[in-house]
Each structure stands twice: as C-alpha cells, then as structure tokens.
Amino acid sequence: MKTLFILAMLFLVAYSCKSLQSNNYHTCAGVKKKETIVLLHGLTRSSKAMNKMAKELRTEGYRVINHDYPSTNATIEKLTKDIFNTLEPQIKDAPRVHFVTHSLGGIILREHLETHSLPNLGRVVMLAPPSRGSEVTDKLGGIFLYKWINGPAGNQLGTGTDSRPLRLKAPQFELGIIAGDRSINPILSLLIPGPDDGKVAVARVKPAAYTDYVQLHATHACMVWNRKAISQIKHFLKYGKFIKENSNA
C-alpha cells in the first residue's frame, strides 16, 4: 500500500507540472520561468528567415518567439500596432524579454517603444537596421515596381523629411548594433555612398544612442544566417557587449 501511495503521489506531481506548461514557458512552482527572446524579421521576409537563429537561441535555454508578420501590407505604424497586439499577451509575464531584429524589425520595435513601455525589457540586438534611413528608398521609392515589392513600410525608410526612422527618438535601452559591409547587389550599392551591405549604408545603421557596435563582413539578406553574427548575438544577450576580436566573417 505504501508503494502504491508513493507512486500515486509521483503521478500527481508529474501531472501538475505538465498541466502548468504552456508554449514551453510555464513550469512547476519553484522553477524559474525562462527568459524570452522575440525575433522580428525584415522587410519582404518571413519568420522562416529567422529559423536558424531561433534554433541556435533555443539551445541556449531561452524561450523563443519567432514572430511572423506581413511586412509589405501596411505602414510601419500599422504593422507595429498589429504585431504588439499579438505579442503582448505572450510576453507580459516573462521575467525578461529580449529582442533580436533584422532590418525593418528594429524600426518596428523602436516605433512601439516610442509610446509604450516594456517593464520586463531586457537586451536588444539589431541586425542592419536602417536607423537613419536608406538612400535606396530615396532613389527608387517613386518607382511602381519598388512600391509593389516593398509596400507602404518600404517607402517610409528613406533619408528625407518623411523618413519614419529619423523621426524616432534615441533608444533608451541596452542595444547592440551589428552592421554588414559586404554587398552582392552592385546595382543597389551604386545608389549608396560609402561601405554598405547592399541595402543600407554602414554610416546609417547606428541610431543616435546605442550600447555597443560591431561590423561584420556580411550582406544584408544573409546576416540572419551568419555564424559570426549569431555568436555575437548570444554574447551580447549574456554580457551586454560584443566580442571585439576576430569579428570579421
């Protein structure tokens, strides 16, 4: 009888733990909830572009939300509202919420933080954000094909007076910026002064304030898969700074 009682109690404990789990986040009482990382992809991409990064970060013990959104369907303001209406219920109870963004994803996060606070906000890493806009939009934004491919948000990423990134206030959180200086698109690079990643000039990646910065020999599109970039992301999320030596990919 004693053995049966012990087995029954063990079963009840195991069942209770399982019933408390949801989205790989809630755990048994006494076990710390996992820190969460939200991934936000870039313009014309989908969450599939961030799958490798998501897998790598899960192996570090984080709970990862690889959020998908229709980047070419609306303005930055509308995309931001829709994204965070979906995300907020998923992240509000996390002990800390970190963000890793690519390109437009970084502008969307800054847009949200412009008028909202995240009390549990942790560290943020932005890959190739057009923090000061891009000359590509300046030169091609009026062309129908460009508008059709990139949508309303794409036309807000210029460097002029209608640039949405240039209207945002300086970031006030732990922020690591990763830039790329390799291009495989010589046509677009002709439109961009100085070193660039094929979409954004290195000189336009940095916002008015940030915590740390590193430059990799990587392209705009492929940076999300770049092994050095992923290593740098892991390091910044843990320590709040990048690895400075041997950083070129």
N, C-alpha and C positions, 0 to 999 in steps of 0.2 A: 504493500500500500504506500509506503514511504517513497519508494522508487517511482510509482505512478504519479504521486503528488508532485515530485520534483520535475518529472517530465512535463506534466501539465503546466506548471509554472513557467518553465522554459519556453514552452509553446506560446503562452500568453504574452511573454515579454517580446519574443520574436515577432508575433503578430502585431503588437502595439507599435514596434519600431517601423514595420513595413507600412502600417496604416498612416503613419506620420509623414512618410516620404512623399514628396511631390516635386516633379521636374528636377530630380536629383539635387534637391536643395534642403528640404526639411528633414531633420534627422531626430534620433532619440533625444530625450531630455538629457542634458549633461554633455552632449556632443556639440561642439561649436558649429554654427551654420557656416557654409562655405562662402568665401569672398566671391563676388560675381564679376565677370567681365562681359561687357556688351560690345559686340563688333558691329560697326556700321560701314558698309561698303561704299564705293564711289559711284560717280555718275555713269549711267548706261551699263552698270554691272549688276550682279545679284549676289545673294549670300553665298552662292557656290564659290565665288572668287575667294572667300574667306575660310573655306572649309579646311584647308591645310593648317592655317593659323589656329582655327578653333580646336583642331585635334591636338596640336602641339601644346596649347594652353591648358587643355583638359588634363594632359599628362602631368602638369604642374600642380594639379589638385584644385584648380578653380572650377566653379560652375560657369559655363559659357553660354551666353545667349547670342547666337549668330542671326541678327535680325535682318529680314529681307524687306525691301520697300521699293515701290515703283518710282525710281529716281527721275524719270523723264516725263512724268504725268502731271506735275504741278510745280508751283513756285517753291522756293526754299521755305518760306513761312508756312505754307500749307503742308508740305512734307514733314516739317518739324512737328507741327501740331499733331498730325496723324500718327507719327512714329511714337511720340512720347505718350499719347493717349493709350497706346498699346503696351508700351514698356513699363509705365509707372506701376501698375499692379504687380508686375513681375519682379521689380527691383526695390520696392519700398521697404521690405523687411530684411533685406540683405545687410550684413554688418558693414560691408564696404562694397561700393560699386565702381569698378574701373571701366574705362572706355578705351578701345583701340579703334581708330578710324582711318579710312583711306579717302584721300581727296575730298570730295563733297561731304562725306560723312563727318569730317571735322568741322565744317562750316555749320552743318545741321546741329551738332552738339553745342557749338558756341551760340547759335541762334536761340536754342532752348534756354541756355544759362543766362542769356541776356535779360530774361524776365522771370525766370524760375530758379529756385534754389534746390539743390540736392544735398540734404544734410549728411547723407552717407557717401558722398562723392569721394572716391579715392584718387588714384593717379590716372592720367590720360596720356596716351601716345597717339600722335597724329602722323600718318604717313603721307607725305607730299600734299599737304593741304594748300589750296590756293588762298592763303591767308591775306594776301594783298592783291588778289585777282590774277588774271592771266591775259596776256596780250593776244592769245589765240581767239578769245571771245571778242576782243576789241576789233580784230581784223576780219573775223568770219561770222560774227553774230548776226549780221544783217542778211546773210545768205539763207535761202529757204531750206536747203539741204541740211545746213548746220542746225537750224531751228528744229527741223523734223527729227534729227538724230538725238539731239541733246535736250530738247524740251524747254519749258519755261525756266527751270532752275539753271540750266546751262547758260542761258542768256543773262543771268544775274552775276556771272563770275568774271566780269571784265575789270578793268582798272580805272574806269571813269567815275563820274559823279553818281551813276546808277548802280555802282558795284555794291552788292549786298555785303561781301566780306569786309570792305573798307568802312562800312557803317557800324560794324560791331565793336563793342568796347574791348579793351585789352583783357585777355584771360586772367582770371584771379584764382587759379588752381594749379596743382602740380602738373606741369605739361612738358612732355618730351616731344621734340620735333625731329623727324627723320626726312631728309631730303635726298633726292637722287640726282646724279649729274650725267647720266647716260641716256642717249636718245636713239631709238631705232626708227624714228619718224623725221627724216631730214626736211620734209616739206613744212611741217609744223614748227620745227626748230628754227627755220629761216625767219619765222614771224616773232621769235622770242629773243630778245637781246641777252647776251651772256650765256653761261652754262645753264642747261635745262635738262629735264627728264623726258622731253617730248611733249609735254603738256603745260608744265609750269616752270618758270624761271627759278633757279636756286635763290635768287635775290628776293623772290616774292613768297617764299614758303614760310618765313618767320613772321609771326604776329608781333604786336607791339611789346608783348611780355611773354616769357616762357622760362622754364626751369633749366632745360638742357637741350643741346642740339648736336646732331651727328649727320654727316654727309656720307652717303654710300654710292658706289659706282653701280647704280641700278636704274632701271627705267620706271616710268610712272606706272604702267599697267602691271608689270611683273614684280613690283616691290612687295606685294602681299604674299608672294611665294618665296621671296629671297631669304635664304637661310641666315645670312648675317642680320637682316632686318628683324627676323623672328627672335634671334638670340638677343638683340638689343632691346626688343620689346620686353622679353622676360626679365632682363636685368633691370630695366627702368621700373617695371612694376614692383620688383622686390626691393630695390635700393633707392629709387628716386633719382637715378643718374645713369648715363650710358657708359659703355666700355669705350675708352678712348683709343687704346692701341689696337692696331691691326683691324681697323674698322672698314677698310675698303673691300667690297665683294669682288 
